[in-house]
Amino acid sequence: MTLKLTLLTGTALAFASAAQADLLVFDYAGFEDPAFHADYVTKHGQSPEFSFFGDEEEAFQKLRSGFKADVTHICAGSATKFIESGIIVPWDTAKLDQWGNLDTDLAGEQISGQGEVFFLPVDYGSTAIAYNAEDVPAEDVASLNVFLNPKYAGRMTLPDNVDDAYALGYLATGTTNWQNATPEQFAAASDWLRQAHANLRTYWTDPAELSQLLASGEVLVSWAWNETLPTMVDEGFPIGFQREAAEGSSLWLCGYVKMAEGTGASEDLVYDFVNAMLAPTSTTALLDAGYGQSNAVAMADKGEEALVASGLGQISAPVLAQLPMDGRLREMQAAEFEKIKAGF
């Protein structure tokens, strides 16, 4: 009897331990900041565990190969691929505390997929022309065609990111919605990017690298994320951030997906984490880091001045939102972008 009781107790403890496994978040480096999920820390006394990836293709392949995570941070352009792969499951919107407060303009038609919410929008930002305001006249960045201007040949840079690059290419050639881009529009954007490539110093891979390129004077004009604006202002650099070029600028949107096969962490922990990321207690920390939060009510409370300072204010120009697109088109863009970067 004693032996049987001991075995049963041990088995029960093992099951309890599995049920109480720590939440594992698969994310970009930097998003582990406890201030971004303050309510989770308050409730559980610590942050969840984090594992990091360099880009979303790496994350996708690792997850497909059997890596276990409970939630993964991706951007909207990858949502279709994750949904079609079957490695994620829908969110239960009834368990999302801020669901009714999310900015509907950030949702797009293909985010949910078949009426279910697979992609939960959390953070967003803008991509526009960041430039040295002392050496580059404002009129020179009044058009995205500044990237074709031989005056700045060898002094410009684009992100090594297919979504941001094609957002620029589409905008520059008159397309503001890539979700229904035609083969002709794709070809026009690709040809434009090929012309811009000839004028580039390099492709930047992370914001810190871009800041160094601008601060050193090596680069004068860049296609950049809005976080570059507050970062360079804090460093006393004469940064300009042109979101109202004639052809417009872009908005990117990222969020979390719920993995079909997680680590064994309880579902309550999963929802506690994403609810914390969307809570008003996280808005200021995200905004200070250059990220908008999809909680429209919490963002409105911060006021237009704070949004403008972060490069997220209201603008009067076309906007291309980087929403999910047809998976085949995205694969074509990725393949073509590699050719463009290689000089072909």
BELRAUR-V313887 format. One record per helix or strand of 3 or more residues. SS is the DSSP state (H for helix, E for strand). FROM is the first residue (numbers start at 1). LEN is the number of residues. If there is no record, write none. Layout:
SS | FROM | LEN
SS | FROM | LEN
This chain:
H | 2 | 18
E | 24 | 4
H | 34 | 11
E | 49 | 4
H | 56 | 9
E | 71 | 5
H | 76 | 10
H | 93 | 3
H | 99 | 3
H | 104 | 3
E | 120 | 13
H | 138 | 4
H | 144 | 5
H | 150 | 3
E | 156 | 4
H | 162 | 11
H | 178 | 3
H | 183 | 15
E | 200 | 5
H | 207 | 10
E | 221 | 5
H | 227 | 8
E | 239 | 4
E | 249 | 11
H | 267 | 12
H | 280 | 9
H | 296 | 5
H | 304 | 6
E | 319 | 3
H | 327 | 15
